[in-house]
Amino acid sequence: MIYLQLFISYLKIGFFGFGGGYAMLSLIQNEVVVQNAWMTNAEFTDIVAISQMTPGPIAINSATYVGYTVAGFWGSVVATVSVCLPALTLMILITKFFLFLKDNRYVKGLIAGMRPVVIGMIGAAALLLMFPSSKEGASFIDGWSWALFIAAMIAAYRKVNPILLIVLSAAIGIIIYYVPAL
Amino acid sequence: MRRYWELFTSFFKIGLFTFGGGYAMIAIIQREVITHRKWIEEQEFLDLLTLAQSAPGPISLNTAVFVGYKMYGYRGALTSLVGVALPSFVIMLLIAAFFTQVRHNPIMDAAFKGIRPVVVALMFAPIIGFTKGMRGYTIAIAAAISLIIWYVGISPVYILFAGGVVGVLLAALRGKEVKR
């Protein structure tokens, strides 16, 4: 039964998707393309590209898209709910433990030891976007990119609303890259 | 009912503007959850990010569950999770149903050429806030780790695990105070 297959596949993806985001890609690809043959590699590449244009984690984006393509509206609901379930249950457990034990010496030590790693991970993700391994979908393409980046750094430092920055940058992108091509 | 609605709308906003992977939303969450609503404190937020990193699943979902559960228990967790996941669900559903060709749309393409460098800036900006009040050597360790992950390409999961082990060992050795 297709709903059950979607449920199991996306439960797996939600459960084993450590490291977030693009670390999950190969896992999703394995389930969707290799194991179940719900789509071809080319279609999967399309989903990745669409996910980069839509908000939210790629796990949810792919769940909704694949679920809909394979089994219609209810397919997308089943896949999306099942990819969220592990995060919901595991994170509630972790939060409970943390709120209960946060003054424990060892828990404090554990978190303190992981803290610089988490900051390093955020830095590494930003560096990867700045200097990608391939030109495809690169974040920085010309002088305008760097100008926008520097302006956004200053604005963010001055506590300008990040949502406003995203909306403005989309408008500026259209003015710079689309309007002259008309 | 009103408090659930606040939780829902806050995380709906966060879900709607999280482009470019989980880290891009850190700046948005900081504004919404810490500055605006004062649901959690800046220092607690870094702890929360650490927990969200060490659990499976997307960071945005994990963060939503943590804040929701801390505020109003199970119902809170469910409320914020639905809030953060709903925008991507609806948008992807519409694309899958009607606009499969969206990725070849030149206007969208131009808009994202503008958004991408700004998302990178939104990832760097919170780091400056996190390192405030940290000791120099901790900042140096964080910088070194980010270079290692970026340049060598080691899976961050191992380094996160190693960091946790070192932290617990230090706590056991020192007795009480731990590095910050």
Contacts between the chains, C-beta under 8 A, distances in Angstrom:
chain1	res1	chain2	res2	distance
A	14	B	56	7.0
A	14	B	57	5.5
A	15	B	56	5.8
A	15	B	57	7.8
A	16	B	56	6.2
A	17	B	56	5.2
A	17	B	57	5.7
A	17	B	58	7.3
A	18	B	56	5.0
A	18	B	157	5.4
A	19	B	155	6.6
A	19	B	156	5.9
A	19	B	157	5.4
A	20	B	21	7.4
A	20	B	22	5.1
A	20	B	53	7.3
A	20	B	57	7.5
A	20	B	58	5.5
A	20	B	59	4.9
A	21	B	21	4.3
A	21	B	22	5.7
A	21	B	58	6.9
A	21	B	59	7.7
A	22	B	21	6.9
A	23	B	155	7.5
A	24	B	58	7.8
A	46	B	100	7.7
A	46	B	103	6.3
A	49	B	103	4.7
A	50	B	92	7.7
A	50	B	95	6.0
A	50	B	102	6.3
A	50	B	103	5.3
A	52	B	19	7.9
A	52	B	20	7.3
A	52	B	112	7.4
A	53	B	102	6.7
A	53	B	103	6.5
A	53	B	108	5.8
A	53	B	112	5.9
A	54	B	19	8.0
A	54	B	88	6.3
A	54	B	91	5.0
A	54	B	92	6.1
A	54	B	95	6.8
A	55	B	15	6.3
A	55	B	16	5.5
A	55	B	17	6.0
A	55	B	18	5.0
A	55	B	19	5.5
A	55	B	87	5.7
A	55	B	88	5.8
A	55	B	91	6.9
A	56	B	15	5.8
A	56	B	18	5.8
A	56	B	60	7.1
A	56	B	84	7.9
A	56	B	85	7.2
A	56	B	87	6.3
A	56	B	88	2.7
A	56	B	89	8.0
A	56	B	91	7.6
A	56	B	92	7.8
A	57	B	18	7.6
A	57	B	21	7.6
A	57	B	22	6.3
A	57	B	58	3.4
A	57	B	59	7.7
A	57	B	60	5.6
A	57	B	61	6.8
A	57	B	88	7.1
A	58	B	21	7.8
A	58	B	58	7.9
A	59	B	57	7.2
A	59	B	58	5.2
A	60	B	58	7.0
A	60	B	61	7.8
A	60	B	85	5.6
A	60	B	88	4.7
A	60	B	89	6.5
A	60	B	92	7.4
A	61	B	88	5.5
A	61	B	92	5.0
A	64	B	88	6.9
A	64	B	89	5.1
A	64	B	92	3.7
A	64	B	93	5.6
A	64	B	96	6.8
A	65	B	92	5.1
A	65	B	95	7.1
A	65	B	96	4.7
A	68	B	92	7.7
A	68	B	93	6.0
A	68	B	96	4.0
A	68	B	97	6.5
A	69	B	96	6.1
A	73	B	93	7.4
A	76	B	89	7.4
A	76	B	92	7.6
A	76	B	93	5.6
A	76	B	96	7.1
A	80	B	85	6.8
A	80	B	89	5.3
A	84	B	57	7.9
A	84	B	61	6.1
A	84	B	81	6.2
A	84	B	85	5.8
A	86	B	56	6.0
A	86	B	57	5.7
A	87	B	55	7.1
A	87	B	56	7.1
A	87	B	57	3.3
A	87	B	58	6.8
A	87	B	61	4.1
A	87	B	62	5.5
A	87	B	65	6.2
A	87	B	81	7.5
A	88	B	61	7.5
A	88	B	65	5.7
A	88	B	77	6.5
A	88	B	78	7.3
A	88	B	81	5.6
A	90	B	55	5.3
A	90	B	56	6.6
A	90	B	57	7.2
A	91	B	51	7.7
A	91	B	52	7.4
A	91	B	55	5.4
A	91	B	57	7.3
A	91	B	61	7.4
A	91	B	62	4.7
A	91	B	65	3.9
A	91	B	66	6.1
A	91	B	69	7.6
A	91	B	77	7.6
A	92	B	65	6.1
A	92	B	69	5.4
A	92	B	74	7.0
A	92	B	77	5.6
A	94	B	51	5.5
A	94	B	54	7.8
A	94	B	55	5.5
A	94	B	66	7.8
A	95	B	51	7.2
A	95	B	65	6.9
A	95	B	66	5.0
A	95	B	69	4.8
A	95	B	70	6.4
A	95	B	77	7.8
A	96	B	69	7.6
A	98	B	47	7.5
A	98	B	51	5.9
A	99	B	70	6.6
A	102	B	47	7.6
A	105	B	171	5.1
A	105	B	176	6.3
A	105	B	178	7.7
A	106	B	168	5.3
A	106	B	171	5.4
A	106	B	172	7.1
A	108	B	171	6.5
A	108	B	178	5.4
A	109	B	167	4.2
A	109	B	168	4.8
A	109	B	169	7.7
A	109	B	170	5.8
A	109	B	171	2.7
A	109	B	172	7.4
A	109	B	178	5.1
A	110	B	164	4.8
A	110	B	167	5.1
A	110	B	168	5.2
A	110	B	171	7.7
A	111	B	47	5.4
A	111	B	50	5.5
A	111	B	51	7.7
A	111	B	167	7.0
A	112	B	167	4.8
A	112	B	170	7.8
A	112	B	171	7.6
A	112	B	178	4.5
A	112	B	179	5.9
A	112	B	180	6.6
A	113	B	163	4.4
A	113	B	164	5.1
A	113	B	165	7.1
A	113	B	166	4.7
A	113	B	167	2.0
A	113	B	168	6.7
A	113	B	170	6.9
A	114	B	50	4.8
A	114	B	53	7.4
A	114	B	54	6.6
A	114	B	160	5.6
A	114	B	163	4.6
A	114	B	164	4.9
A	114	B	167	6.4
A	115	B	46	6.1
A	115	B	47	7.6
A	115	B	50	5.7
A	115	B	138	7.7
A	115	B	163	7.8
A	115	B	180	8.0
A	116	B	138	5.3
A	116	B	139	7.8
A	116	B	141	4.6
A	116	B	142	4.0
A	116	B	145	6.3
A	116	B	163	6.7
A	117	B	142	7.6
A	117	B	145	5.6
A	117	B	156	7.0
A	117	B	159	5.2
A	117	B	160	4.9
A	117	B	162	7.9
A	117	B	163	4.0
A	118	B	46	7.3
A	118	B	49	5.4
A	118	B	50	4.9
A	118	B	53	5.2
A	118	B	160	7.3
A	119	B	46	7.9
A	119	B	127	5.9
A	119	B	130	5.5
A	119	B	131	7.0
A	119	B	142	4.1
A	119	B	145	7.8
A	119	B	146	7.4
A	120	B	141	7.6
A	120	B	142	4.7
A	120	B	143	7.2
A	120	B	144	7.4
A	120	B	145	3.0
A	120	B	146	3.9
A	120	B	148	7.6
A	120	B	149	6.3
A	120	B	156	7.8
A	120	B	159	7.4
A	121	B	53	6.7
A	121	B	145	7.5
A	121	B	146	7.1
A	121	B	149	6.3
A	121	B	156	4.8
A	121	B	159	8.0
A	121	B	160	7.5
A	122	B	23	5.1
A	122	B	26	7.0
A	122	B	123	6.0
A	122	B	126	7.3
A	122	B	127	5.9
A	122	B	146	7.6
A	123	B	124	7.5
A	123	B	127	6.0
A	123	B	142	7.0
A	123	B	143	7.0
A	123	B	145	7.9
A	123	B	146	3.2
A	123	B	150	7.6
A	124	B	145	7.5
A	124	B	146	4.4
A	124	B	147	7.6
A	124	B	148	7.9
A	124	B	149	3.7
A	124	B	150	4.2
A	124	B	156	7.2
A	125	B	21	6.8
A	125	B	23	5.1
A	125	B	123	6.3
A	126	B	23	7.2
A	126	B	120	5.4
A	126	B	123	4.0
A	126	B	124	5.3
A	127	B	146	6.5
A	127	B	147	7.8
A	127	B	150	4.2
A	128	B	150	5.9
A	129	B	20	7.1
A	129	B	116	7.4
A	129	B	119	7.2
A	129	B	120	4.9
A	129	B	123	7.3
A	130	B	120	5.8
A	131	B	150	7.9
A	138	B	116	7.9
A	139	B	116	4.0
A	139	B	117	5.6
A	139	B	119	7.2
A	139	B	120	5.5
A	140	B	116	7.7
A	140	B	117	5.8
A	140	B	120	7.8
A	141	B	113	6.3
A	144	B	114	8.0
A	145	B	113	7.5
A	145	B	116	7.3
A	145	B	117	4.2
A	146	B	117	7.0
A	148	B	114	6.3
A	148	B	117	4.6
A	148	B	118	5.6
A	148	B	121	7.9
A	149	B	117	4.0
A	149	B	118	7.0
A	149	B	120	6.0
A	149	B	121	5.1
A	150	B	121	7.8
A	152	B	117	7.1
A	152	B	118	4.3
A	152	B	121	3.6
A	152	B	122	6.8
A	153	B	121	4.5
A	153	B	124	6.5
A	153	B	125	6.4
A	156	B	27	6.2
A	156	B	121	5.9
A	156	B	122	6.1
A	156	B	125	3.6
A	157	B	125	6.3
A	157	B	128	7.0
A	159	B	31	7.7
A	159	B	35	7.5
A	161	B	31	6.2
A	162	B	17	7.4
A	162	B	27	4.2
A	162	B	28	4.9
A	162	B	31	6.1
A	162	B	122	5.4
A	163	B	13	6.8
A	163	B	17	4.9
A	163	B	28	6.2
A	163	B	31	7.9
A	165	B	118	5.6
A	165	B	121	7.9
A	165	B	122	6.9
A	166	B	17	5.5
A	166	B	19	6.6
A	166	B	115	6.0
A	166	B	118	6.3
A	166	B	119	7.5
A	166	B	122	7.8
A	169	B	114	4.4
A	169	B	115	5.0
A	169	B	117	7.6
A	169	B	118	4.0
A	170	B	111	4.0
A	170	B	112	7.6
A	170	B	114	5.6
A	170	B	115	5.4
A	171	B	111	7.6
A	171	B	114	7.4
A	172	B	114	4.8
A	173	B	110	5.1
A	173	B	111	4.7
A	173	B	112	6.6
A	173	B	113	4.8
A	173	B	114	2.0
A	173	B	115	6.3
A	174	B	107	6.1
A	174	B	110	4.8
A	174	B	111	5.3
A	174	B	114	7.0
A	176	B	110	7.3
A	176	B	113	7.4
A	176	B	114	6.6
A	177	B	109	7.5
A	177	B	110	3.7
A	177	B	113	5.0
A	177	B	114	7.2
A	178	B	106	6.0
A	178	B	107	5.5
A	178	B	109	7.8
A	178	B	110	3.6
A	178	B	111	7.9
A	181	B	106	7.2
